[in-house]
């Protein structure tokens, strides 16, 4: 029995190293994107308080996600489980803060000029709720480590979107900037699927379910965003605010240069 169990231990440790590396990679993309934005003067700390609350909650989650993988890689399972309990409060806070900031930005500016206002608003709302659903599912089945880790990775890949969007030359990608940035976020779960195939000879079903939900929710959000109902929802949200004063379609501001 000891001989039969040994390979499984090695597999688990190998998985832990891979998922820890992926956690650091996704965190690095997020931090790099926002750091670049700040360095180039595209953002400022002199922003309304809602931005700071949102940043603390989201960056706190990034820190918690990385910490969970570090504790797992070190075999600190008691600390891992204790920190994991925070997720039951943090995930709902993420969804609430994410929805709040998206509505606030849509009403304040209409969102980045290289996005259609409707795809920005509805796409982000659906995205943050998809994150919440996948992360919550992962928490509920955490005893099944293979499912838990992979569903969390897919959920976390959604959060790399804002970082990726700040690293890519988004104005040059109009009118497909939103779709292209989403496709780039899929890089992380795809790497996971390839790693599974190479190591185990098959892709874990958690990836198929997670990716199916992720891609399906994105497609549904795009259909809704560009439908009469989607435009009606968007116009209702931004009516009478500065966000309603900009063109609803993506555009280049007069005199804009890269």
Helices and strands as residue ranges (DSSP letters): H 2-39, H 49-73, H 77-84, H 87-108, H 117-140, H 145-167, G 170-173, H 177-200, H 205-225, H 228-238, G 242-245
